[in-house]
Amino acid sequence: MLYAQRSQNANRQIGQVPRPDSRAMQRIALEKTITTQQRLNRYFHGDVVPKLRDCWSRVQGEGTIAVKYTYTKGSGRWMFDRLEVSQSTLPRGQDAVALKCMQDAVRGTSYPVEQGEGNQNSFVLNWNWPVPFPANATEQTNAMFAARAAGGGTGGGGCDGQGTAARCFSCDHESKSIACLKVCVGYTTCTLGETYCRAEGSCASGGPFGVAGGYIMY
């Protein structure tokens, strides 16, 4: 949980790293976002995509489908619980086909709970999937895992370098008034009170073939 409270004399932050306000801190924040997205894509490419690929090739048309996955904690792992379609540009009727493919591929999968996630009870992933997979999917996957934060704004936009919208939240407690910010990697919910901001539930947004904009390849 991320929690920030403001008093009349000073801001008091509990369990919160100050929002980056310098180029160096912005780079650190971007690096954390990218490494989190890469970690989750290792799970997707290792455990989900091999079971998904054949079925995915039968989804008709071209477009993208945004899937929201919810994981719950169990035995030191994030265990898959449920999924739903958040947004889609696929032809009518193909959302259900893609969702069934994804349900079959992700069922029974999990990934480890990491340090810093111990006080969270759920992890929500908002992942944007292309239909069909790109012809150069292997090359794009390798480039995604090679990405490093540039801090200068190279690379594409959005949470996957291809325009995927941020669907997570973080508390902004550096400005004159506390506010909730939309971010690629942060928390599922953000609640504002008169003197505080509370963000809870691990959350990440991205896609299987890219990471947040502002990166370079090595």
BALUM-945922 format. One record per residue (C-alpha): residue number from 1; x, y, z. Coordinates in pm, 1 decimal. Layout:
BEGIN
> NUM, X, Y, Z
...
END
This chain:
BEGIN
> 1, 0.0, 0.0, 0.0
> 2, 119.8, 348.7, -85.2
> 3, 0.8, 615.7, 158.0
> 4, 70.5, 988.8, 172.4
> 5, -69.5, 1241.1, 419.9
> 6, -38.5, 1619.4, 424.3
> 7, -53.3, 1827.9, 743.2
> 8, -56.5, 2206.8, 781.4
> 9, 316.4, 2224.0, 851.1
> 10, 463.2, 1943.3, 643.0
> 11, 391.6, 1644.0, 425.0
> 12, 422.3, 1310.3, 598.9
> 13, 482.7, 1008.3, 375.8
> 14, 429.3, 654.6, 498.2
> 15, 579.9, 372.8, 292.0
> 16, 624.4, 608.9, -1.5
> 17, 922.8, 710.5, -210.8
> 18, 887.2, 1078.2, -315.3
> 19, 763.5, 1134.3, -665.5
> 20, 1061.2, 1180.0, -899.0
> 21, 1124.4, 1549.3, -961.9
> 22, 1466.9, 1533.6, -1126.0
> 23, 1597.5, 1374.0, -1445.0
> 24, 1793.0, 1115.2, -1247.0
> 25, 1490.8, 1016.9, -1036.6
> 26, 1268.7, 1002.9, -1343.4
> 27, 1514.6, 760.5, -1501.7
> 28, 1507.4, 542.7, -1187.5
> 29, 1127.0, 538.2, -1198.3
> 30, 1130.0, 447.6, -1568.3
> 31, 1383.4, 170.3, -1506.2
> 32, 1157.3, 24.5, -1236.4
> 33, 859.1, 37.3, -1473.1
> 34, 1051.3, -133.2, -1753.0
> 35, 1197.8, -407.8, -1532.3
> 36, 850.7, -479.5, -1389.1
> 37, 701.6, -504.6, -1738.6
> 38, 986.3, -730.2, -1851.5
> 39, 939.0, -951.3, -1545.9
> 40, 567.7, -993.2, -1624.4
> 41, 639.8, -1057.0, -1992.0
> 42, 880.7, -1335.5, -1894.3
> 43, 582.8, -1495.7, -1725.3
> 44, 356.6, -1440.2, -2028.0
> 45, 611.0, -1559.7, -2284.0
> 46, 721.7, -1852.6, -2067.5
> 47, 389.3, -1983.7, -1938.8
> 48, 105.8, -1836.3, -2146.4
> 49, 211.2, -1762.2, -2505.9
> 50, 324.3, -2121.0, -2586.5
> 51, -26.8, -2243.0, -2500.6
> 52, -194.7, -1942.3, -2661.4
> 53, -25.8, -1925.4, -3002.2
> 54, -221.6, -2191.0, -3197.6
> 55, -561.3, -2076.2, -3071.1
> 56, -472.2, -1708.8, -3123.4
> 57, -405.9, -1777.6, -3490.8
> 58, -773.4, -1872.5, -3526.1
> 59, -901.4, -1535.1, -3403.0
> 60, -1030.9, -1357.9, -3713.9
> 61, -962.5, -1003.3, -3826.2
> 62, -699.4, -755.4, -3718.3
> 63, -683.7, -525.9, -3419.0
> 64, -602.1, -526.6, -3049.0
> 65, -770.4, -655.9, -2737.0
> 66, -698.6, -521.3, -2389.7
> 67, -732.0, -788.6, -2121.1
> 68, -754.0, -724.9, -1746.9
> 69, -609.5, -1011.0, -1538.3
> 70, -656.9, -1042.4, -1163.6
> 71, -416.9, -1251.2, -953.8
> 72, -445.4, -1337.2, -584.7
> 73, -168.9, -1431.0, -344.9
> 74, -109.7, -1790.5, -244.9
> 75, 197.5, -1979.1, -118.7
> 76, 433.1, -1697.1, -213.1
> 77, 298.8, -1670.0, -567.7
> 78, 50.7, -1461.0, -762.4
> 79, -211.2, -1714.1, -869.6
> 80, -435.2, -1644.2, -1171.5
> 81, -792.8, -1575.1, -1061.3
> 82, -994.6, -1420.3, -1344.2
> 83, -980.6, -1208.5, -1658.2
> 84, -1206.5, -980.8, -1858.8
> 85, -1193.7, -775.4, -2177.7
> 86, -1135.8, -404.8, -2111.0
> 87, -1133.7, -278.2, -2468.8
> 88, -1121.8, -424.0, -2818.7
> 89, -1096.2, -321.0, -3182.7
> 90, -1160.6, -674.5, -3312.6
> 91, -1453.7, -757.7, -3543.2
> 92, -1783.1, -837.8, -3375.3
> 93, -1786.1, -1178.0, -3208.3
> 94, -1409.9, -1220.2, -3201.0
> 95, -1370.7, -1084.0, -2846.7
> 96, -1532.2, -1400.9, -2712.1
> 97, -1303.9, -1619.0, -2925.8
> 98, -990.9, -1437.2, -2807.5
> 99, -1107.3, -1442.1, -2445.1
> 100, -1164.1, -1819.2, -2456.4
> 101, -815.5, -1869.1, -2604.0
> 102, -664.5, -1657.9, -2328.9
> 103, -862.4, -1826.1, -2049.7
> 104, -743.5, -2169.4, -2160.4
> 105, -382.0, -2050.9, -2185.8
> 106, -361.5, -1864.8, -1854.6
> 107, -560.1, -2107.2, -1637.7
> 108, -349.9, -2257.1, -1358.9
> 109, -52.4, -2024.6, -1412.7
> 110, 126.4, -1811.6, -1153.2
> 111, 441.6, -1607.4, -1092.4
> 112, 641.1, -1532.9, -774.9
> 113, 555.9, -1260.6, -525.8
> 114, 857.1, -1029.1, -507.9
> 115, 998.4, -809.9, -233.4
> 116, 781.5, -505.2, -181.0
> 117, 461.5, -689.6, -276.7
> 118, 420.4, -871.7, 52.9
> 119, 159.5, -630.1, 188.2
> 120, -55.4, -648.8, -126.4
> 121, -338.3, -899.4, -166.9
> 122, -394.7, -873.9, -540.7
> 123, -207.5, -795.5, -861.5
> 124, -396.8, -660.9, -1163.5
> 125, -237.1, -672.3, -1509.1
> 126, -375.9, -465.7, -1796.9
> 127, -215.4, -611.4, -2111.4
> 128, -284.1, -507.3, -2470.8
> 129, -257.6, -797.9, -2720.0
> 130, -235.0, -766.7, -3100.5
> 131, -437.3, -986.2, -3336.8
> 132, -272.1, -1154.9, -3513.6
> 133, 68.6, -1174.6, -3349.2
> 134, 321.3, -974.9, -3554.8
> 135, 519.1, -1164.8, -3818.3
> 136, 840.2, -1053.4, -3645.7
> 137, 715.4, -1144.0, -3297.7
> 138, 1044.9, -1311.1, -3203.5
> 139, 1247.1, -1002.5, -3296.6
> 140, 1006.7, -773.3, -3110.0
> 141, 1019.9, -998.3, -2803.9
> 142, 1401.6, -997.5, -2801.5
> 143, 1406.4, -617.9, -2838.5
> 144, 1158.7, -579.8, -2552.1
> 145, 1378.3, -783.7, -2317.6
> 146, 1683.6, -580.2, -2426.9
> 147, 1518.9, -244.5, -2355.1
> 148, 1678.1, -11.1, -2099.7
> 149, 1560.5, 325.9, -1972.8
> 150, 1704.3, 615.2, -2170.8
> 151, 1565.4, 895.8, -1958.7
> 152, 1550.2, 1114.1, -2266.3
> 153, 1231.0, 1007.4, -2435.8
> 154, 1342.4, 778.8, -2718.1
> 155, 1119.2, 487.5, -2806.1
> 156, 743.4, 492.5, -2868.2
> 157, 459.3, 615.7, -2652.1
> 158, 233.4, 461.4, -2395.7
> 159, 303.5, 173.2, -2161.4
> 160, 435.6, -59.7, -2432.9
> 161, 596.4, 187.5, -2671.6
> 162, 292.7, 145.8, -2898.2
> 163, 38.0, 372.1, -2733.8
> 164, -112.3, 141.9, -2469.3
> 165, -279.0, 359.7, -2206.0
> 166, -174.7, 366.5, -1840.4
> 167, -440.0, 198.9, -1624.3
> 168, -270.0, 205.9, -1282.8
> 169, -244.1, 478.8, -1018.4
> 170, 6.7, 643.7, -789.1
> 171, -20.1, 922.3, -532.4
> 172, 116.8, 1261.9, -635.2
> 173, 214.9, 1434.5, -311.7
> 174, 478.0, 1671.3, -447.5
> 175, 242.5, 1925.8, -602.3
> 176, 45.9, 2187.2, -406.9
> 177, -248.3, 1953.2, -363.2
> 178, -240.2, 1574.9, -327.0
> 179, -370.1, 1396.5, -636.6
> 180, -396.7, 1055.5, -799.9
> 181, -182.9, 1003.6, -1110.9
> 182, -231.5, 753.6, -1394.0
> 183, 88.9, 545.7, -1434.3
> 184, 200.4, 233.1, -1619.9
> 185, 313.2, 49.2, -1304.8
> 186, 165.1, 135.5, -966.5
> 187, -151.9, 49.9, -777.6
> 188, -500.9, -70.8, -868.8
> 189, -694.0, 193.8, -675.1
> 190, -625.7, 544.1, -551.0
> 191, -835.8, 715.7, -284.7
> 192, -815.5, 1083.2, -189.5
> 193, -914.8, 1228.3, 145.7
> 194, -897.0, 1581.4, 276.9
> 195, -536.2, 1537.5, 389.1
> 196, -423.3, 1205.0, 243.5
> 197, -384.6, 988.9, -66.4
> 198, -402.2, 609.9, -38.9
> 199, -310.5, 370.5, -320.7
> 200, -358.4, -6.0, -286.0
> 201, -324.2, -327.8, -485.1
> 202, -32.1, -398.4, -718.4
> 203, -98.3, -304.4, -1080.7
> 204, 84.3, -297.5, -1413.9
> 205, -8.5, -195.8, -1768.7
> 206, 171.8, -300.7, -2084.8
> 207, 185.1, -540.8, -2375.7
> 208, 366.3, -861.7, -2474.5
> 209, 602.6, -704.6, -2730.0
> 210, 705.9, -373.1, -2576.8
> 211, 777.2, -170.7, -2264.1
> 212, 715.9, 187.6, -2155.5
> 213, 817.3, 468.8, -2391.4
> 214, 1145.6, 644.9, -2318.6
> 215, 1387.8, 356.0, -2373.1
> 216, 1681.4, 255.9, -2586.9
> 217, 1802.2, -84.9, -2703.5
> 218, 2141.5, -236.4, -2624.5
END
